[in-house]
Amino acid sequence: MSAPGADADALDGVSPTDGGDTNRNRPGEPPTGNSLLGDVRVNFARWNRKALRNPTAFFLEIVAGVFSLVLFATVFGDVSEVALGRVGYGNVAYLTYLLPAVLMQATIGSAFTSGVGLVGDLESGMFEKVLVTPMSWTAVVAGKSLSELTRIVMQLLAVLGLGVAMGATIETGIAGIVGILVVCLLVGLLFMSVANILGILTRDEEALNAATMLFMFPLLFLSPAFIPLSSDLELVAILNPITYGVEAVRALVLGEDTLSVIEVTQFGGLYDTLVPAVAILLALDLLFGALSVRMVSRVSSTAAE
């Protein structure tokens, strides 16, 4: 965590208000003289600088994703290929089937660091410093999110590169890789919003770190991430957002329809998975994203008073 004043220089280009009409009591609205894109750029730069000051966490997240891919492929490989054969994936190598699960794990783990960063700001007093600047809180959240999504993309590319090097195949090629990144970013946005909400509610890094484990592994194992689910768990999987992220990525990896929890047939091929899965993820992003911005705005209004 940076020292309380360490981020002050990251707010270059934005000066505190010194009178007139401000947005301290209207944190969701950009004040006169500030552009939304300019505010997003400032916050994007600020969070990138924070990441550069502490690159260890970023590289450890990449190592964790790489380690998970190697570990799960080694431990579950032979047994899981038998299970895959029973449900019609007999021609799919387990490493290829596993790749979407590890990408989801890397995405969720990285997304939860968003809440840790927010808690750090609240504890260090940096939150109050940002509060007195004439910035839209929508831009504050958007700039922070863009910085974190950039780091997630870099981690995902590292895991994808290793997976392909180990023998995994992506049937949809370069276009499929772009689609995979988009789906993972939709999942990342969802859990970044959840992490920010939890960060505001708990204001405690240890509680948020515990929540990461509480959310990540149960959701992954209660989805068809590592092995196809039995019919007994289908109801749980339908309500699990990770199911739609995993299945959308898997459809792009295999080039076919893979969605098993709901039946969609009107789009054809892999789009029978992609269209409903992306629609559900977008709806969840809008819901939790709006709630996250609202909660940040309420905290800022309370602090301003």
Secondary structure, DSSP 8 states (H G I E B T S, - for coil): ---TTTTGGGGTT-----SSS--SS-TTS--TT--HHHHHHHHHHHHHHHHHH-HHHHHHHHHHHHHHHHHHHHHHHHHHHHHHHHTT-TTS-HHHHHHHHHHHHHHHHHHTHHHHHHHHHHHHTHHHHHHTSS--HHHHHHHHHHHHHHHHHHHHHHHHHHHHHHT---TTHHHHHHHHHHHHHHHHHHHHHHHHHHHHHH--HHHHHHHHHHHHHHHHHTTTTSS---GGGHHHHHT-HHHHHHHHHHHHHHTS----SS---SS-TTHHHHHHHHHHHHHHHHHHHHHHHHHHHHHHHHHH-
